[in-house]
Amino acid sequence: MKRSFWIALLASFVLVNEYLATWLLAVFVGDLDMQQAYAKTFKFASFDSYIFTASFRAIPYIALALLAAKSKLSLSANGQLNLWLMLIALAGFHLYGYWGMQYTLFTPDSASSTSALAVIFIPIWALVLGSAGYALFHTVSLISQYFKRH
């Protein structure tokens, strides 16, 4: 796989997290300016909390990295496209999940008492959906190979 994929994978893992979602919510939903949004986002942030959530977020990223490194997907253009699409979907799913988890912080609604569990379950669901996407890609690939031969 090309270096750009690995850089994008690492950047996505590091940057697409609950802090990015909070900052985007503060700007777009909370109508705060950039500086106020930054202050609100990182008011209670710590390196320990980042590492804690990153340990869960790493699960689907490690799975995608292993798939890219060990499979033959990176050898074909379709496979490379699939890996890029899986990375985009993975980052998008994380951002969507963290957005939903924290949306009520910037609205009059009250947050669910169990919304913090999303930090654990968003990466697990991302892995499940990523696996389903890979299975779908693999099935379509096998079907297309079958029809090419016959």
Backbone torsions as a table, in degrees:
resi	resn	phi	psi	omega
1	MET	NA	146.7	-177.8
2	LYS	-72.1	157.4	-177.8
3	ARG	-59.4	-33.9	-177.9
4	SER	-61.2	-35.9	177.6
5	PHE	-64.2	-44.9	-177.9
6	TRP	-67.1	-36.9	176.3
7	ILE	-66.0	-44.2	178.9
8	ALA	-64.0	-39.2	178.3
9	LEU	-62.1	-47.5	-180.0
10	LEU	-66.5	-43.3	179.3
11	ALA	-63.0	-40.5	178.4
12	SER	-63.3	-43.7	179.0
13	PHE	-61.7	-43.6	-175.9
14	VAL	-74.6	-40.3	-170.0
15	LEU	-95.5	-33.2	-177.3
16	VAL	-87.5	97.4	-175.9
17	ASN	-149.5	-172.8	-177.0
18	GLU	-67.2	-25.9	178.1
19	TYR	-71.0	-40.3	176.0
20	LEU	-62.8	-43.4	178.7
21	ALA	-63.0	-40.9	178.8
22	THR	-64.1	-43.4	179.9
23	TRP	-63.8	-43.9	178.3
24	LEU	-63.5	-40.5	176.3
25	LEU	-62.8	-42.2	-179.9
26	ALA	-62.6	-37.5	-179.4
27	VAL	-76.7	-49.0	-171.1
28	PHE	-90.2	-30.7	-179.7
29	VAL	-102.0	-43.2	-178.6
30	GLY	-81.5	-6.4	-179.9
31	ASP	53.5	38.7	175.8
32	LEU	-93.0	154.0	174.8
33	ASP	-78.3	174.5	-173.3
34	MET	-58.0	-43.9	-177.6
35	GLN	-68.6	-43.4	178.1
36	GLN	-64.8	-39.9	178.8
37	ALA	-63.4	-41.7	178.1
38	TYR	-62.4	-45.5	179.8
39	ALA	-62.5	-43.2	-179.9
40	LYS	-67.4	-38.9	-178.0
41	THR	-65.1	-44.4	-172.7
42	PHE	-104.0	17.8	-179.3
43	LYS	-59.1	-44.9	-178.0
44	PHE	-113.1	16.3	-177.2
45	ALA	-75.1	147.3	174.2
46	SER	-146.0	160.5	178.5
47	PHE	-63.5	-37.5	179.3
48	ASP	-62.4	-42.3	179.7
49	SER	-67.6	-36.4	177.6
50	TYR	-63.4	-46.4	179.4
51	ILE	-63.3	-39.8	178.9
52	PHE	-59.7	-50.6	-178.7
53	THR	-71.6	-32.0	178.4
54	ALA	-66.0	-30.1	179.2
55	SER	-64.5	-34.4	175.4
56	PHE	-77.9	-41.5	-178.2
57	ARG	-64.9	-23.9	-178.4
58	ALA	-68.5	-24.4	-174.1
59	ILE	-54.7	-56.8	-179.1
60	PRO	-71.0	-29.4	178.1
61	TYR	-68.0	-39.4	176.1
62	ILE	-64.7	-41.2	178.2
63	ALA	-61.4	-42.8	179.0
64	LEU	-67.0	-39.6	178.4
65	ALA	-63.5	-42.0	177.3
66	LEU	-64.9	-40.3	177.8
67	LEU	-61.9	-44.1	-179.4
68	ALA	-67.4	-36.7	-176.3
69	ALA	-80.0	-37.2	-171.2
70	LYS	-100.6	-20.3	-177.6
71	SER	-90.2	174.7	178.4
72	LYS	-93.2	9.9	-178.6
73	LEU	-61.2	-35.3	-176.1
74	SER	-72.9	-6.9	-178.9
75	LEU	-84.0	-19.7	-178.9
76	SER	-117.2	156.7	179.1
77	ALA	-64.7	-40.5	177.8
78	ASN	-63.8	-39.9	178.7
79	GLY	-65.6	-41.9	177.7
80	GLN	-64.3	-41.5	176.6
81	LEU	-60.1	-42.5	178.9
82	ASN	-62.2	-42.4	179.0
83	LEU	-63.8	-41.9	177.7
84	TRP	-64.2	-42.5	178.9
85	LEU	-64.9	-37.4	177.4
86	MET	-65.2	-38.5	177.9
87	LEU	-65.6	-44.9	179.0
88	ILE	-63.3	-42.9	178.9
89	ALA	-65.2	-40.1	179.1
90	LEU	-62.5	-48.1	179.0
91	ALA	-64.9	-42.4	178.8
92	GLY	-62.9	-40.7	179.3
93	PHE	-65.0	-42.6	177.4
94	HIS	-61.2	-47.0	-179.3
95	LEU	-62.7	-43.3	177.9
96	TYR	-61.6	-43.7	-179.6
97	GLY	-65.4	-45.5	179.3
98	TYR	-69.0	-31.9	175.3
99	TRP	-61.7	-49.3	-179.9
100	GLY	-64.0	-35.2	-179.1
101	MET	-65.2	-35.1	-172.2
102	GLN	-110.6	3.4	-175.6
103	TYR	-57.1	-39.7	-176.2
104	THR	-69.3	-12.7	177.1
105	LEU	-67.2	-20.8	-176.1
106	PHE	-116.4	16.6	177.0
107	THR	-131.0	167.7	178.2
108	PRO	-69.6	-11.9	-179.6
109	ASP	-66.1	158.3	176.5
110	SER	-97.2	146.1	-178.2
111	ALA	-77.3	148.5	175.5
112	SER	-68.4	146.9	179.5
113	SER	-70.1	-17.5	-179.1
114	THR	-106.9	11.3	-176.3
115	SER	-65.6	-25.8	178.8
116	ALA	-66.5	-22.2	177.1
117	LEU	-65.2	-17.4	178.1
118	ALA	-61.2	-27.6	177.6
119	VAL	-57.9	-34.0	179.8
120	ILE	-85.0	-43.0	-171.5
121	PHE	-83.7	-23.8	177.6
122	ILE	-60.6	-49.3	177.6
123	PRO	-64.0	-34.0	178.8
124	ILE	-66.0	-45.3	177.3
125	TRP	-66.0	-33.6	176.4
126	ALA	-62.5	-39.9	177.8
127	LEU	-66.4	-43.2	179.4
128	VAL	-62.3	-48.0	-179.7
129	LEU	-68.1	-35.4	175.7
130	GLY	-64.5	-39.6	177.1
131	SER	-65.0	-40.5	177.4
132	ALA	-65.0	-39.3	177.0
133	GLY	-64.0	-40.7	177.3
134	TYR	-65.3	-42.4	178.7
135	ALA	-61.5	-40.9	177.3
136	LEU	-63.2	-46.4	178.0
137	PHE	-59.2	-45.7	-179.0
138	HIS	-63.4	-41.2	178.6
139	THR	-64.0	-46.1	178.3
140	VAL	-62.7	-38.9	178.2
141	SER	-62.9	-44.0	178.6
142	LEU	-65.0	-40.4	179.0
143	ILE	-64.8	-42.0	179.7
144	SER	-66.8	-36.9	176.3
145	GLN	-65.3	-38.4	178.8
146	TYR	-61.9	-45.2	-178.6
147	PHE	-72.5	-25.2	176.4
148	LYS	-69.9	-33.8	-179.4
149	ARG	-78.4	-26.9	-174.6
150	HIS	-109.1	NA	NA
